[in-house]
Amino acid sequence: MDVFDRPLILVVCKIAEATLMSKTTPETMRAVVVDGGKGLAEALRIGTIPTPVPKPGEILIAVRAAGVNRPDLLQRTGNYPPPPGAPETLGLEVAGTVVQGAGRWQPGDSVCALLGGGGYAEYAACDARHALPLPNGLDFVQAAGLPETLFTVYANVFEHGALKGGETFLVHGATSGIGVTAIQMAKAAGAKVIATGRGAAKAAAAKTLGADVAIDTAAEDFAEVCQREGGVDIVLDMVGGDYFRRELDVLKTSGRIVFIDSLGGNEVSLPIFKMMQKRAVITGSTLRPRHADEKARLTAEVERVVWPWVVQGKVRPTIDAIFPLAEAAKAHAHLEGGSHVGKVVLTA
């Protein structure tokens, strides 16, 4: 074969591949769109949009299930726009089958993946480096509830918060998707876990999930209980507001408070001298706007550290409710209702 024939052969192969894809992947797909409605859950409906075309280094996934997360609710109401280049449609995590491969992934592989958006659909494209293999023993629905929470907890609790075995960890919102995951991951790492939830049922659920101490914040002051337990080394705070001052009170020397939301108020008063005395670290982060390379690094770390816990059964997704894609509005309403324990998932 003449060396000059090789580029032509490569072009022919690419054309053949594209032709095969065009036969197996439709040009349009069903997806959840926001149809006016002033940001209400009822504004979500099924529409028809173009099927995403993967860019170099991306995979195309036939979505079997998609996790529903609080940032989706914020985006629906116009308060959390997608970062530049991300799909306008909702959905930050999916599980399904690869139909167009890249990197380590081949067509037919079962994966779950972190997305910048677009998960509420029949197909989703994502950076091949942001996907993980479906863990043994889990189905697509369970796996769809993993990426967003695992990545968030690992980045904030284990990297920014530097949680270590033997330390005491306080997490609020114990029965949220993040809370459920944080309890299990902290226990897998050998930490003592104190979890809060509003109502006796949520406190009981936190104990079932593995919390050493569960506090019903409707009946007890979490700060008083934490003081009796000897204080805490790290707090995962999704509340903010008046919780912050009490968290600082119960924080041990060199303790860390990590913010991932501010459901109780996004401004706090900081007693600077107390912070100095305790040598406290106060930090926080978001996940979605991070650079693709940073998400790839985080994906590799989650696979190295957390995936063995998942495979061993130490960390398992708790699925509260499952809705078909066409009932995304009901899924959002259910999450907003606050009665859930664990994840809400859509099935495509």
C-alpha positions as a printed Julia matrix, in Angstrom:
348×3 Matrix{Float64}:
   0.0    0.0    0.0
   1.31   3.45  -0.93
   1.74   5.71   2.1
  -0.2    8.44   0.3
  -3.28   6.19   0.21
  -3.6    6.17   4.01
  -5.31   9.57   4.46
  -7.92   8.52   1.89
  -8.54   5.27   3.79
  -8.93   7.18   7.05
 -11.47   9.5    5.43
 -13.42   6.53   4.03
 -13.43   4.91   7.5
 -14.7    8.1    9.1
 -17.45   8.41   6.49
 -18.44   4.78   7.09
 -18.54   5.38  10.84
 -20.65   8.5   10.42
 -23.03   6.62   8.11
 -23.42   3.83  10.66
 -24.13   6.36  13.42
 -26.71   8.14  11.28
 -28.54   4.83  10.86
 -28.54   3.95  14.55
 -28.91   7.38  16.17
 -31.91   9.54  15.27
 -31.4   13.15  14.27
 -33.92  14.29  16.89
 -34.83  13.03  20.34
 -37.3   13.46  23.18
 -36.11  15.79  25.95
 -37.57  17.77  28.81
 -37.9   21.46  28.0
 -39.03  24.43  30.07
 -42.17  25.85  28.47
 -42.75  29.25  30.09
 -44.69  28.86  33.32
 -42.72  31.45  35.32
 -40.36  28.79  36.58
 -43.0   26.52  38.08
 -42.52  22.75  37.95
 -45.57  22.5   35.69
 -43.58  24.32  33.0
 -41.6   21.15  32.3
 -42.84  19.16  29.33
 -41.53  16.75  26.71
 -40.3   18.34  23.5
 -38.35  17.28  20.43
 -34.84  18.69  20.01
 -31.79  17.76  17.93
 -29.79  14.79  19.16
 -26.41  16.05  20.39
 -23.42  15.48  18.14
 -20.35  14.6   20.23
 -17.33  16.83  19.86
 -13.84  15.33  19.69
 -13.11  13.58  22.98
 -16.79  13.23  23.85
 -19.01  10.17  24.04
 -22.69   9.86  23.18
 -24.8    8.03  25.75
 -28.2    6.46  25.22
 -29.7    7.61  28.51
 -31.5    5.02  30.61
 -31.86   7.14  33.75
 -31.07  10.68  34.91
 -30.68  12.05  38.42
 -32.75  15.04  39.56
 -30.82  17.59  41.62
 -31.47  20.9   43.33
 -29.43  22.83  40.74
 -31.98  21.6   38.17
 -34.71  23.34  40.17
 -32.67  26.53  40.26
 -32.02  26.41  36.52
 -35.73  25.87  35.85
 -36.51  29.08  37.75
 -33.8   31.03  35.93
 -31.46  31.28  38.91
 -28.69  28.93  37.76
 -27.93  29.36  34.07
 -25.75  26.73  32.39
 -22.08  27.58  31.92
 -20.89  28.6   28.44
 -21.0   25.72  26.0
 -23.27  23.53  28.15
 -26.69  22.4   26.88
 -29.65  24.59  27.8
 -31.66  21.53  28.83
 -31.66  20.22  32.38
 -29.84  17.25  33.88
 -26.4   16.97  35.46
 -25.97  13.19  35.73
 -27.04  10.14  33.76
 -26.52   6.42  33.4
 -26.84   4.53  30.16
 -25.11   2.83  27.26
 -22.37   4.31  25.1
 -23.45   4.52  21.45
 -20.48   6.54  20.2
 -17.18   5.98  21.96
 -14.09   8.03  22.71
 -11.11   7.63  25.0
 -11.48   4.47  27.09
 -15.13   3.91  26.13
 -16.5    1.7   23.36
 -20.07   1.39  22.02
 -22.03  -0.91  24.3
 -20.21   0.08  27.5
 -22.45   0.8   30.5
 -21.52   4.06  32.2
 -22.69   6.78  34.51
 -21.49  10.3   33.88
 -21.31  13.85  35.17
 -22.7   16.38  32.7
 -22.73  20.13  32.27
 -26.4   19.74  31.31
 -28.68  17.86  28.95
 -29.37  14.73  30.99
 -33.18  14.91  30.83
 -33.21  13.41  27.35
 -32.93  10.21  25.35
 -29.29  10.94  24.47
 -26.55  12.95  26.16
 -23.02  13.86  25.12
 -20.23  14.28  27.63
 -16.47  14.51  27.93
 -15.23  10.91  27.9
 -13.08  11.72  30.93
 -16.18  12.53  33.02
 -17.72   9.05  32.75
 -17.3    6.09  35.08
 -18.05   2.39  34.64
 -21.36   1.15  35.96
 -20.49  -0.42  39.34
 -21.05  -4.15  39.71
 -24.36  -4.86  41.36
 -26.02  -1.56  40.47
 -28.63  -0.95  37.79
 -28.97   2.17  35.64
 -31.44   3.86  38.01
 -29.13   3.44  40.99
 -26.05   4.49  39.04
 -27.78   7.64  37.76
 -27.98   8.82  41.36
 -24.23   8.64  41.92
 -22.14  11.19  39.98
 -23.45  14.57  41.16
 -23.52  13.63  44.84
 -20.29  11.61  44.91
 -18.34  14.32  43.09
 -19.79  17.08  45.29
 -19.1   15.28  48.56
 -15.62  14.14  47.56
 -14.56  17.6   46.36
 -15.96  19.46  49.35
 -15.6   17.06  52.27
 -12.47  15.14  51.34
 -10.5   17.7   49.31
 -11.53  21.16  50.57
 -12.53  19.87  54.02
  -9.69  17.32  54.27
 -11.78  14.86  56.33
  -9.72  12.08  57.9
 -10.57   8.91  59.75
 -11.17   9.5   63.47
 -12.5   13.03  62.98
 -16.05  14.16  63.73
 -18.14  15.25  60.76
 -21.38  17.27  60.92
 -23.72  17.25  57.93
 -27.0   19.08  57.62
 -29.87  17.93  55.41
 -29.17  14.32  56.26
 -31.87  12.85  54.02
 -31.09  14.9   50.92
 -29.19  13.26  48.09
 -26.01  14.98  49.27
 -26.69  14.2   52.93
 -27.29  10.49  52.34
 -24.09  10.22  50.33
 -22.04  12.3   52.78
 -23.04  10.1   55.73
 -22.0    6.93  53.92
 -18.74   8.31  52.52
 -17.67   9.76  55.87
 -18.38   6.47  57.61
 -16.47   4.57  54.91
 -13.5    6.85  55.64
 -13.68   6.07  59.36
 -15.17   9.34  60.65
 -17.74   9.86  63.38
 -20.89  11.31  61.79
 -23.41  13.71  63.32
 -26.37  14.36  61.0
 -29.28  16.77  61.25
 -32.75  16.65  59.75
 -36.05  18.35  60.44
 -38.47  15.91  62.05
 -38.19  12.64  63.93
 -38.62  10.57  60.76
 -35.65  12.21  59.05
 -33.49  11.83  62.15
 -34.42   8.14  62.29
 -33.57   7.75  58.59
 -30.15   9.31  59.22
 -29.45   6.71  61.89
 -30.48   3.95  59.5
 -28.06   5.34  56.93
 -25.2    5.06  59.39
 -25.02   8.33  61.33
 -23.59   7.88  64.82
 -25.69  10.76  66.15
 -28.89  12.01  64.49
 -30.48  15.3   65.52
 -34.07  16.35  64.93
 -33.6   20.1   64.52
 -37.32  20.66  65.11
 -36.88  19.38  68.67
 -33.21  19.97  69.55
 -30.52  22.61  69.08
 -27.87  20.91  66.98
 -25.15  23.05  68.56
 -25.97  21.82  72.07
 -25.86  18.2   70.95
 -22.56  18.75  69.12
 -21.05  20.35  72.22
 -22.07  17.32  74.28
 -20.39  15.13  71.64
 -17.12  17.03  72.05
 -17.39  19.35  69.05
 -16.81  18.75  65.34
 -13.83  18.87  62.99
 -15.69  19.57  59.76
 -19.14  20.83  58.8
 -20.81  20.33  55.43
 -23.25  23.24  55.35
 -26.02  23.63  52.81
 -28.07  25.93  55.07
 -26.04  29.03  55.9
 -28.01  31.78  57.65
 -28.08  31.54  61.43
 -26.58  28.04  61.37
 -23.13  29.47  60.69
 -22.52  31.13  64.06
 -23.55  27.96  65.91
 -21.28  25.87  63.68
 -18.36  28.11  64.51
 -19.19  27.73  68.22
 -18.95  23.91  68.07
 -15.96  23.78  65.73
 -12.79  22.3   67.17
  -9.42  23.99  66.78
  -8.32  23.84  63.13
 -11.84  22.83  62.13
 -13.34  23.43  58.69
 -16.75  24.69  57.54
 -17.53  23.93  53.89
 -20.49  25.59  52.15
 -22.27  24.01  49.2
 -25.55  25.95  49.41
 -27.34  28.62  51.45
 -30.94  27.47  51.76
 -31.33  29.34  55.07
 -29.74  32.59  53.95
 -26.78  33.53  51.78
 -25.23  36.12  54.09
 -23.66  35.41  57.49
 -21.95  37.41  60.2
 -18.37  36.28  60.84
 -16.88  36.73  64.35
 -13.35  37.25  63.1
 -11.61  36.9   66.48
 -13.34  33.57  67.15
 -12.3   32.36  63.71
  -8.72  33.36  64.49
  -8.76  31.68  67.89
  -9.97  28.41  66.4
  -7.75  28.68  63.33
 -10.91  27.85  61.41
 -11.04  27.37  57.68
 -14.23  28.57  56.0
 -14.59  27.58  52.38
 -17.0   26.27  49.77
 -17.32  25.48  46.1
 -19.55  24.73  43.16
 -19.12  21.8   40.78
 -20.82  22.61  37.5
 -18.7   25.62  36.38
 -15.37  23.84  36.91
 -13.08  23.45  33.92
 -13.31  20.17  32.01
  -9.74  19.26  32.96
 -10.51  19.8   36.65
 -13.62  17.63  36.38
 -11.5   14.97  34.68
  -9.04  15.06  37.57
 -11.92  14.81  40.04
 -13.45  11.9   38.12
 -10.19   9.98  38.35
  -9.99  10.63  42.09
 -13.59   9.51  42.66
 -12.88   6.31  40.74
  -9.69   5.7   42.73
 -11.04   6.47  46.21
 -14.82   6.18  46.19
 -15.58   3.55  43.55
 -14.13   0.74  45.72
 -16.51   1.82  48.51
 -19.42   1.62  46.06
 -18.37  -1.82  44.8
 -17.93  -3.03  48.39
 -21.4   -1.78  49.34
 -20.15   0.82  51.82
 -21.65   3.6   49.7
 -24.95   2.88  47.97
 -27.4    5.24  46.29
 -30.69   5.54  48.16
 -33.45   5.97  45.58
 -36.51   7.71  46.98
 -38.67   7.98  43.86
 -38.59   7.14  40.15
 -40.54   9.04  37.49
 -40.65   8.57  33.71
 -39.11  11.38  31.66
 -42.55  12.65  30.71
 -43.31  13.27  34.4
 -40.32  15.5   35.11
 -42.71  18.11  36.5
 -43.9   15.65  39.16
 -40.27  14.75  39.95
 -39.4   18.41  40.52
 -42.49  18.96  42.66
 -41.58  15.91  44.74
 -38.04  17.17  45.31
 -39.31  20.63  46.2
 -41.72  19.09  48.7
 -38.75  18.06  50.84
 -40.11  14.73  52.05
 -37.63  12.64  50.06
 -34.92  10.45  51.54
 -32.16  10.14  48.96
 -32.35  10.61  45.2
 -35.15  11.29  42.76
 -34.51   9.73  39.33
 -36.05  10.0   35.86
 -36.13   7.04  33.48
 -35.85   7.63  29.73
